[in-house]
Amino acid sequence: MEEAILKADVLIEALGWIRRFRDKITVIKLGGSVMENENALLHTLLDIVFMETVGMRPVVVHGGGAAIDRAMDAAGLVPTKIKGRRYTDDATLKIVEEVLAYETNEWIARQIEELGGRAMNLNFRTTNVLFGERITLAGDNGESIDLGHVGKVTRVDRTTIENLCYAGQVPVIPSMALDDRGGKLNVNADTAATAVAQALGAEKMIYMSDVNGVRRDKNDPGSIIHSLTDVEARELIRTGIVDSGMIPKVEACLETLDRGVRKVHIIDGRLRHSLLLEIYTSSGVGTEIVKASEVQSPMSKVQNQVQA
């Protein structure tokens, strides 16, 4: 009986959050360790089915770098990286398209369906929703470095994505785009997800990572900081508390906030049901970053309560 009561308490705690986020769009970026751990990925997709079932509007944007590397190795191609970016020539682009836009994209949508949800894979064979342009990198001497078929998102087909969301389907979007001539572009999954979240005016953007969030001590999972403002996050970078591999993650979060998304989360996708624990519990399991201007002072909270 006690165990049953505890389960009921959990449902009651979740009820408030379910009501609060009903009909709100959340963009979930899948990649890295989550994509490589089939068990973790399936639990994440089950969480996404739950979110849609209780009225949230999840949108999935995914990469697939490791699977692309394996396919290139099987084809006898050696990946070329320039300042952390994959150089994408014609042969590489063909593999990226096949593995990322078709195999991975369609597998994710199919798994969501098999778990009881409804999903639509949005790729070049169905409906493309990301449009972009080629990018170059600045060299050490100021010269432009060509990256081949690598681009950034400049436009998102918001209408198609929203129509799917409000029809009860989960849009599944690969990090590829078309340029104005119909050429295909390989796009960084983090920046693609940010562009989608901005275009949709998303309530939340969630980065599924291989760490449990921002930590005061990077070697101590127990030192996680559950809530940060953008000002506090920048100070942690400046003082070196946030360093090395966490810096790009936090900077991506800050850029997403600057583009109008209300809240950004970093969570460990390997933790079973981490999505549900982060969204539907009061404590959460990851790090939530918000704009300092969105955080109410104690006095403004009292004023709002009096007005209500």
C-alpha positions as CSV (number, residue, x, y, z in Angstrom):
1,M,0.0,0.0,0.0
2,E,2.8,2.4,0.9
3,E,4.4,1.8,-2.5
4,A,1.1,2.4,-4.3
5,I,0.7,5.7,-2.4
6,L,4.2,6.8,-3.4
7,K,3.4,6.1,-7.0
8,A,0.2,8.2,-6.6
9,D,2.3,11.0,-5.1
10,V,4.6,11.0,-8.1
11,L,1.6,11.3,-10.5
12,I,0.2,14.2,-8.5
13,E,3.5,16.0,-8.6
14,A,3.6,15.4,-12.4
15,L,0.1,16.7,-12.8
16,G,1.0,20.4,-12.3
17,W,3.8,20.2,-14.8
18,I,1.6,18.3,-17.3
19,R,-1.0,21.1,-17.1
20,R,1.7,23.8,-17.4
21,F,3.4,22.4,-20.5
22,R,0.2,21.2,-22.3
23,D,0.3,22.3,-26.0
24,K,3.9,23.7,-25.5
25,I,6.6,22.8,-28.0
26,T,9.8,21.2,-26.8
27,V,12.7,20.6,-29.2
28,I,14.8,17.6,-28.2
29,K,18.3,17.2,-29.8
30,L,19.5,13.6,-30.0
31,G,23.1,12.8,-30.7
32,G,26.3,11.5,-29.4
33,S,26.2,8.8,-26.7
34,V,22.4,8.6,-26.7
35,M,22.3,7.7,-30.4
36,E,25.0,5.0,-29.8
37,N,23.2,3.4,-26.8
38,E,20.2,1.6,-28.2
39,N,18.7,0.9,-24.8
40,A,19.0,4.5,-23.7
41,L,17.7,5.7,-27.0
42,L,14.6,3.5,-26.8
43,H,13.8,4.8,-23.3
44,T,14.2,8.3,-24.5
45,L,11.8,7.7,-27.4
46,L,9.4,6.1,-24.9
47,D,9.6,9.3,-22.8
48,I,8.8,11.3,-26.0
49,V,5.8,9.2,-26.6
50,F,4.6,9.9,-23.1
51,M,5.2,13.6,-23.6
52,E,3.0,13.7,-26.7
53,T,0.3,11.5,-25.0
54,V,-0.1,14.0,-22.2
55,G,-0.4,17.0,-24.5
56,M,3.1,18.3,-25.0
57,R,4.4,18.8,-28.5
58,P,7.9,17.2,-28.8
59,V,10.0,17.8,-31.9
60,V,13.1,15.6,-32.4
61,V,16.2,16.9,-34.2
62,H,19.0,14.4,-34.5
63,G,22.5,13.9,-35.7
64,G,24.4,10.6,-36.4
65,G,28.1,11.2,-36.5
66,A,29.3,7.8,-35.2
67,A,27.0,5.9,-37.6
68,I,28.3,8.1,-40.5
69,D,31.9,7.3,-39.5
70,R,31.2,3.6,-39.5
71,A,29.6,3.8,-42.9
72,M,32.6,5.8,-44.3
73,D,35.0,3.2,-42.8
74,A,33.0,0.4,-44.5
75,A,33.3,2.4,-47.8
76,G,37.0,2.9,-47.4
77,L,36.7,6.6,-46.8
78,V,38.7,8.5,-44.2
79,P,36.8,11.3,-42.4
80,T,38.4,14.7,-42.7
81,K,37.9,17.2,-39.8
82,I,38.8,20.9,-40.1
83,K,38.6,22.7,-36.7
84,G,36.1,20.1,-35.4
85,R,33.9,20.2,-38.6
86,R,33.5,17.3,-40.9
87,Y,34.7,18.2,-44.4
88,T,31.9,17.0,-46.7
89,D,32.9,16.2,-50.3
90,D,30.5,14.5,-52.8
91,A,31.2,11.0,-51.6
92,T,30.9,11.9,-47.9
93,L,27.6,13.8,-48.6
94,K,26.1,10.7,-50.3
95,I,26.9,8.6,-47.1
96,V,25.6,11.4,-44.8
97,E,22.4,11.5,-46.7
98,E,21.9,7.8,-46.7
99,V,22.8,7.2,-43.1
100,L,21.5,10.3,-41.5
101,A,18.5,11.5,-43.5
102,Y,17.2,8.0,-44.4
103,E,18.4,5.1,-42.3
104,T,18.6,6.9,-38.9
105,N,15.7,9.3,-39.5
106,E,13.3,6.6,-40.6
107,W,14.5,4.2,-37.8
108,I,13.7,6.8,-35.1
109,A,10.2,7.5,-36.5
110,R,9.5,3.8,-36.8
111,Q,10.6,3.1,-33.2
112,I,8.3,5.9,-31.9
113,E,5.4,4.2,-33.8
114,E,6.3,0.8,-32.4
115,L,6.3,2.2,-28.9
116,G,2.7,3.4,-29.4
117,G,3.2,7.0,-30.6
118,R,2.8,8.6,-34.0
119,A,5.7,10.1,-35.8
120,M,6.6,11.6,-39.2
121,N,10.1,11.4,-40.6
122,L,10.9,14.7,-42.4
123,N,13.7,14.0,-44.9
124,F,14.4,14.6,-48.6
125,R,12.2,11.6,-49.6
126,T,9.2,12.9,-47.6
127,T,9.1,16.6,-46.7
128,N,12.2,18.6,-46.2
129,V,11.8,21.4,-43.6
130,L,15.3,22.8,-43.2
131,F,16.8,25.2,-45.7
132,G,20.2,26.8,-45.6
133,E,23.4,28.0,-47.2
134,R,27.0,26.9,-47.3
135,I,29.4,28.1,-44.7
136,T,33.2,28.5,-44.5
137,L,35.6,28.8,-41.6
138,A,38.0,31.6,-41.0
139,G,41.6,30.4,-41.2
140,D,44.5,31.5,-38.9
141,N,45.5,34.2,-41.4
142,G,42.0,35.4,-42.1
143,E,41.5,33.3,-45.2
144,S,38.2,31.4,-45.9
145,I,38.4,27.6,-45.5
146,D,36.0,25.6,-47.6
147,L,34.1,22.8,-45.9
148,G,32.5,21.3,-49.0
149,H,28.8,20.6,-48.6
150,V,28.5,21.9,-45.1
151,G,26.0,24.6,-44.2
152,K,23.8,26.4,-41.7
153,V,20.1,26.6,-41.4
154,T,18.7,30.0,-42.6
155,R,15.0,29.0,-42.8
156,V,12.7,26.5,-41.2
157,D,9.3,25.3,-42.6
158,R,7.5,26.2,-39.4
159,T,4.0,25.5,-40.8
160,T,4.7,21.9,-41.7
161,I,6.2,21.1,-38.3
162,E,3.5,22.8,-36.3
163,N,0.7,21.1,-38.3
164,L,2.2,17.8,-37.5
165,C,2.5,18.7,-33.8
166,Y,-1.1,19.7,-33.5
167,A,-2.2,16.6,-35.4
168,G,-0.6,14.5,-32.6
169,Q,2.5,13.4,-34.5
170,V,6.2,13.8,-33.5
171,P,8.2,15.4,-36.2
172,V,11.6,13.7,-36.6
173,I,14.1,16.0,-38.4
174,P,17.7,15.0,-39.6
175,S,20.4,17.7,-39.4
176,M,20.5,18.3,-43.2
177,A,19.2,21.1,-45.3
178,L,18.6,22.2,-48.9
179,D,20.2,25.3,-50.4
180,D,18.5,27.7,-52.8
181,R,19.6,25.6,-55.7
182,G,18.4,22.3,-54.3
183,G,21.8,21.2,-53.2
184,K,22.0,19.1,-50.0
185,L,24.0,20.3,-47.0
186,N,25.4,18.6,-43.9
187,V,24.5,20.7,-40.9
188,N,25.7,20.6,-37.3
189,A,22.9,19.0,-35.2
190,D,23.2,21.4,-32.3
191,T,22.8,24.5,-34.6
192,A,20.0,22.8,-36.5
193,A,18.1,22.1,-33.3
194,T,18.6,25.7,-32.2
195,A,17.2,27.0,-35.5
196,V,14.2,24.8,-35.2
197,A,13.5,25.8,-31.6
198,Q,13.8,29.5,-32.5
199,A,11.5,29.2,-35.5
200,L,8.9,27.4,-33.5
201,G,9.1,29.7,-30.4
202,A,9.7,26.6,-28.3
203,E,9.1,26.6,-24.6
204,K,12.1,24.3,-24.1
205,M,15.2,23.1,-25.8
206,I,16.7,19.9,-24.4
207,Y,20.2,18.7,-25.2
208,M,20.6,15.0,-24.5
209,S,24.2,14.8,-23.4
210,D,26.6,12.2,-21.8
211,V,26.9,14.2,-18.6
212,N,24.2,15.0,-16.0
213,G,24.5,18.8,-16.4
214,V,26.7,21.7,-15.4
215,R,28.8,20.8,-12.4
216,R,30.8,22.9,-9.9
217,D,33.3,20.1,-10.0
218,K,33.4,18.4,-13.4
219,N,34.6,15.1,-11.8
220,D,31.8,15.0,-9.2
221,P,28.3,14.2,-10.6
222,G,26.9,15.2,-7.2
223,S,28.0,18.8,-7.7
224,I,25.4,19.4,-10.4
225,I,23.9,22.9,-10.6
226,H,20.2,22.3,-11.3
227,S,19.3,25.9,-12.2
228,L,21.3,28.7,-13.8
229,T,20.7,32.1,-15.3
230,D,22.5,33.1,-18.5
231,V,24.5,35.6,-16.5
232,E,25.6,32.9,-14.0
233,A,26.5,30.5,-16.7
234,R,28.8,33.1,-18.4
235,E,30.5,33.7,-15.1
236,L,31.1,30.0,-14.6
237,I,32.8,30.0,-18.0
238,R,34.8,33.1,-17.2
239,T,36.1,31.7,-13.9
240,G,37.0,28.3,-15.3
241,I,34.4,26.3,-13.4
242,V,32.9,25.4,-16.7
243,D,35.8,24.3,-19.0
244,S,36.9,22.0,-21.8
245,G,34.1,19.9,-23.3
246,M,31.3,21.6,-21.3
247,I,32.0,25.0,-22.7
248,P,30.6,24.4,-26.2
249,K,27.5,22.8,-24.7
250,V,26.8,25.8,-22.4
251,E,27.6,28.3,-25.2
252,A,25.1,26.5,-27.4
253,C,22.5,26.8,-24.6
254,L,23.2,30.5,-24.2
255,E,22.9,31.1,-28.0
256,T,19.6,29.3,-27.9
257,L,18.3,31.5,-25.1
258,D,19.5,34.6,-27.1
259,R,17.4,33.4,-30.0
260,G,14.2,33.5,-28.0
261,V,13.8,30.0,-26.5
262,R,12.5,30.3,-22.9
263,K,14.4,27.5,-21.2
264,V,17.3,25.2,-22.2
265,H,18.2,22.0,-20.5
266,I,21.3,19.7,-20.4
267,I,20.5,16.2,-19.2
268,D,22.2,12.8,-19.3
269,G,20.4,10.8,-22.0
270,R,21.8,7.6,-20.6
271,L,19.8,7.9,-17.4
272,R,16.6,6.0,-17.7
273,H,13.6,8.3,-18.2
274,S,15.8,11.4,-17.8
275,L,13.4,13.4,-20.0
276,L,10.4,12.7,-17.8
277,L,12.4,13.3,-14.6
278,E,13.6,16.6,-15.9
279,I,10.3,17.9,-17.1
280,Y,7.7,16.5,-14.8
281,T,9.4,16.6,-11.4
282,S,10.2,19.7,-9.2
283,S,13.9,18.9,-8.7
284,G,14.8,17.7,-12.2
285,V,17.9,15.6,-13.0
286,G,19.9,18.0,-15.2
287,T,20.7,21.7,-15.5
288,E,18.1,24.2,-16.6
289,I,19.4,27.6,-18.0
290,V,17.1,30.6,-18.3
291,K,17.5,34.3,-19.0
292,A,18.2,36.4,-15.9
293,S,15.4,38.7,-17.0
294,E,13.0,35.8,-16.8
295,V,13.7,35.1,-13.1
296,Q,11.4,36.9,-10.8
297,S,12.7,38.7,-7.8
298,P,11.0,37.8,-4.5
299,M,9.2,41.2,-4.5
300,S,7.8,40.7,-8.0
301,K,6.6,37.2,-7.0
302,V,4.7,38.7,-4.1
303,Q,3.2,41.5,-6.3
304,N,2.0,38.9,-8.8
305,Q,0.4,36.8,-6.1
306,V,-1.4,39.9,-4.7
307,Q,-2.6,40.8,-8.3
308,A,-3.8,37.3,-8.8
